[in-house]
């Protein structure tokens, strides 16, 4: 395994004084991670982004790469972390999150969730840092309860093609709460629902980006199943605000917290909206529903 760590040094000074401490963001070059890095910098943190750049992209960090309070480290959380990275807060967003990406190397996906969590929890333990885990609504599987409350245990296929991601995230949640009970770590666990916004990858295979790309190209809009399955979509800046509020809460809840938009749309409604908004002449075509694709997904955030 490659344990070489490449640090990209900041080259510009003159930033406002740092008063919030130092935050480590794993998966910092990804869709969510890059937005989180920007928010933390704006709030006065010194920020270290760590990414293996398998799905994260350096251009996502272009707007902050020269900030004196920002450092980027090329490293995989599966490998041992240098314990001398002294931080006050850790945000673990490291893991491919779209089916084409996490299914491309399912074993590494599972290792990223589990070994990555252990490595980061040990780092938090060493430095007494508050630590945030980006979990997922996928832990609910194809839910039998709707909307999904945080106390719902889910309906997940433990050995299907999506299990590397779903079960990896469930295992990471277990590790976080066991570390909290055993060592008194200050943890936060967020179950993230569908999110959209700038820096979504056009090839990530998720429904929003798929439909937009297909419509703009004039390709057929591919709807899997009959299109009656539902999703709820949260704008990325609203989600990041949720991250910050959860981390700022005076005492961490003793359970995971749903973060997402409680508004619900059918996949067909989304497809028709994209067609109308882009004035595309694309046709809607139907394909068989993928294995274990959830029929309904909506967070209970009450």
C-alpha positions in Angstrom: 0.0 0.0 0.0 1.2 3.5 -0.8 1.8 5.3 2.5 3.5 8.3 0.9 1.9 11.6 1.9 2.1 14.5 -0.4 1.4 17.9 1.2 0.5 20.8 -1.1 1.7 23.9 0.6 -0.4 27.1 0.6 1.4 30.0 -1.0 -0.6 33.1 -0.1 -0.8 35.0 3.2 -2.9 37.8 4.4 -5.9 35.8 5.5 -7.9 37.0 8.5 -6.7 35.6 11.8 -7.7 32.0 12.6 -9.9 31.8 15.7 -11.9 28.6 15.4 -9.1 26.0 15.5 -8.0 23.5 12.9 -10.3 21.1 11.0 -9.4 18.0 9.1 -11.8 17.1 6.2 -11.4 13.7 4.7 -12.8 13.4 1.2 -12.1 17.1 1.0 -11.8 17.3 -2.8 -15.2 15.7 -3.3 -18.6 17.3 -4.0 -19.6 17.7 -0.4 -16.1 18.0 1.0 -15.0 20.9 -1.1 -18.0 22.9 -0.1 -17.4 22.1 3.5 -13.8 23.2 3.2 -14.9 26.5 1.8 -17.4 27.0 4.6 -14.9 26.2 7.4 -12.4 28.6 5.9 -15.1 31.3 5.7 -15.9 30.6 9.4 -12.3 31.2 10.5 -10.8 27.7 10.6 -7.5 26.5 9.5 -8.4 23.6 7.2 -6.6 20.4 6.1 -8.2 18.5 3.3 -7.2 14.9 2.9 -8.2 13.0 -0.3 -6.9 10.0 -2.4 -8.3 11.7 -5.5 -10.0 8.5 -6.8 -13.3 10.4 -7.1 -12.5 13.8 -5.7 -11.0 16.3 -8.0 -8.3 18.9 -7.4 -10.2 21.5 -9.5 -12.9 21.4 -6.8 -10.4 23.1 -4.5 -9.2 25.7 -7.0 -10.9 28.5 -5.3 -9.2 27.9 -2.0 -6.0 26.2 -3.0 -3.9 29.3 -2.5 -5.4 30.3 0.8 -2.8 30.5 3.6 -5.1 28.7 6.0 -5.6 25.8 3.7 -3.5 22.7 3.2 -4.2 19.6 1.0 -2.8 16.2 1.7 -2.9 13.4 -0.9 -3.6 10.2 1.2 -6.0 7.3 1.5 -7.7 6.9 4.9 -7.5 3.1 4.5 -3.7 3.5 5.2 -2.4 4.5 8.5 -2.6 8.2 9.3 0.2 10.3 10.7 -0.8 10.7 14.3 1.0 14.1 14.5 -1.7 15.9 12.6 -3.0 17.9 15.5 -6.6 18.9 14.9 -9.6 20.2 16.9 -12.3 18.8 14.6 -12.5 16.0 12.1 -15.1 15.6 9.4 -15.1 12.2 7.8 -16.5 12.4 4.3 -14.1 9.9 2.7 -16.0 7.3 0.6 -17.3 7.1 -3.0 -21.0 7.7 -2.7 -22.5 6.9 -6.1 -23.2 3.3 -7.2 -20.9 3.3 -10.3 -18.0 4.5 -8.2 -18.5 2.4 -5.0 -19.3 -0.7 -7.0 -16.2 -0.3 -9.1 -14.0 -1.6 -6.2 -16.5 -2.8 -3.6 -13.8 -4.2 -1.2 -11.9 -0.9 -1.1 -15.2 0.9 -0.6 -15.9 -1.2 2.5 -12.4 -0.8 3.8 -12.7 3.0 3.3 -15.8 3.1 5.5 -14.5 0.7 8.2 -10.7 1.1 8.3 -11.0 4.8 7.5 -13.3 5.2 10.5 -11.0 3.4 12.8 -8.0 5.4 11.7 -9.8 8.7 12.1 -11.4 7.7 15.5 -7.9 6.9 16.7 -6.7 10.3 15.6 -9.6 12.0 17.3 -8.8 10.0 20.5 -5.2 11.0 20.4 -5.9 14.7 20.1 -9.3 14.8 21.9 -10.9 16.1 18.8 -14.6 16.3 18.0 -15.4 14.0 15.1 -18.2 14.0 12.5 -19.2 11.0 10.4 -20.9 11.5 7.1 -23.3 8.5 7.1 -26.1 8.0 4.6 -29.8 7.4 4.1 -28.6 4.2 2.3 -28.4 2.6 5.8 -32.2 2.4 5.6 -32.0 0.3 2.4 -35.4 -0.1 0.7 -37.4 1.1 3.7 -40.5 -0.4 5.0 -41.2 2.7 7.1 -42.0 6.1 5.4 -40.7 8.7 6.0 -37.6 7.2 7.7 -37.1 8.2 11.3 -33.7 8.0 12.9 -34.8 5.1 15.1 -35.6 2.9 12.1 -33.2 0.0 11.7 -33.6 -0.3 8.0 -34.3 -3.0 5.4 -30.8 -3.6 3.9 -29.5 -6.5 1.7 -26.3 -7.5 3.4 -24.8 -9.2 0.4 -26.1 -7.5 -2.7 -24.2 -5.2 -5.1 -24.9 -2.1 -2.9 -23.9 -3.7 0.4 -20.3 -2.6 0.2 -21.5 1.0 0.7 -24.7 0.5 2.8 -23.1 -2.0 5.2 -19.8 -0.1 5.3 -21.6 3.0 6.5 -23.7 1.0 9.0 -20.4 -0.5 10.4 -18.8 3.0 10.6 -21.8 4.2 12.6 -21.3 1.2 15.0 -17.6 2.1 15.4 -18.4 5.8 16.1 -20.9 5.0 18.9 -18.7 2.3 20.4 -15.7 4.7 20.5 -18.0 7.3 22.2 -19.2 4.8 24.8 -15.7 3.3 25.4 -13.5 6.3 25.2 -15.8 9.3 25.7 -15.2 10.7 22.2 -17.4 13.7 21.2 -19.0 12.4 18.0 -21.7 13.5 15.6 -23.2 11.1 13.0 -25.3 12.5 10.1 -27.4 10.4 7.8 -27.3 12.3 4.5 -30.1 12.2 2.0 -29.9 13.0 -1.7 -28.0 16.2 -2.3 -27.4 18.3 -5.4 -25.6 21.4 -6.5 -22.4 22.8 -8.0 -19.5 20.3 -8.4 -21.7 17.2 -8.8 -19.8 14.9 -11.2 -21.6 14.5 -14.5 -20.6 10.9 -14.6 -21.5 9.9 -11.0 -24.6 7.9 -12.1 -27.0 9.6 -9.8 -30.4 10.7 -11.0 -30.0 14.5 -11.0 -26.8 14.6 -12.9 -27.9 11.8 -15.2 -31.0 13.6 -16.2 -29.3 17.0 -16.7 -26.5 15.6 -18.8 -28.9 13.5 -20.9 -31.2 16.4 -21.5 -28.4 18.8 -22.5 -27.0 16.3 -24.9 -30.3 15.4 -26.4 -30.0 11.8 -25.3 -32.9 9.7 -24.0 -33.7 10.4 -20.4 -33.3 7.0 -18.7 -35.8 6.3 -16.0 -35.3 3.1 -14.1 -38.6 1.3 -13.3 -41.9 3.0 -13.8 -40.7 6.3 -12.3 -43.0 6.3 -9.3 -40.1 5.7 -6.9 -39.5 8.9 -4.8 -36.5 10.8 -3.6 -36.0 14.1 -1.7 -33.3 16.5 -2.8 -31.4 18.9 -0.6 -29.3 21.8 -2.0 -25.6 21.4 -1.0 -25.3 24.7 0.9 -28.3 23.8 3.0 -26.7 20.4 3.8 -23.4 22.0 4.8 -25.3 24.4 7.1 -26.8 21.2 8.7 -23.3 19.9 9.2 -22.2 23.1 11.0 -25.3 23.3 13.2 -24.8 19.6 14.2 -21.2 20.2 15.1 -22.0 23.4 17.0 -24.7 21.7 19.1 -23.5 21.8 22.8 -23.8 18.1 23.3 -23.9 15.4 20.6 -27.1 13.4 20.3 -26.8 9.8 21.3 -28.1 8.7 17.9 -27.6 9.5 14.2 -29.3 12.6 12.8 -31.1 12.7 9.5 -30.0 15.6 7.2 -32.0 16.3 4.1 -35.0 18.0 2.5 -38.4 16.5 3.6 -39.9 17.4 0.3 -40.5 14.4 -1.9 -40.6 14.0 -5.7 -41.1 11.0 -8.0 -38.4 10.2 -10.4 -40.8 10.9 -13.3 -41.6 14.4 -11.8 -37.8 15.1 -11.8 -37.4 13.9 -15.3 -40.2 16.0 -16.6 -38.9 19.1 -14.7 -35.5 18.7 -16.2 -36.9 18.3 -19.7 -39.0 21.4 -19.3 -36.3 23.5 -17.7 -33.7 22.7 -20.4 -36.2 22.9 -23.2 -34.8 19.5 -24.3 -36.3 17.3 -27.0 -35.0 14.2 -25.3 -37.4 11.3 -24.9 -38.1 9.5 -21.6 -37.3 5.8 -21.8 -37.7 3.2 -19.1 -35.2 0.5 -18.1 -35.4 -2.2 -15.5 -34.9 -1.1 -11.9 -31.5 -1.9 -10.5 -31.2 -4.5 -7.7 -32.1 -3.1 -4.3 -32.9 0.3 -5.6 -35.1 1.9 -2.9 -38.7 2.6 -3.8 -39.2 5.6 -1.5 -36.8 7.8 0.3 -37.7 10.8 2.5 -36.1 11.9 5.8 -38.2 12.3 9.0 -36.4 15.4 10.4 -39.0 16.2 13.1 
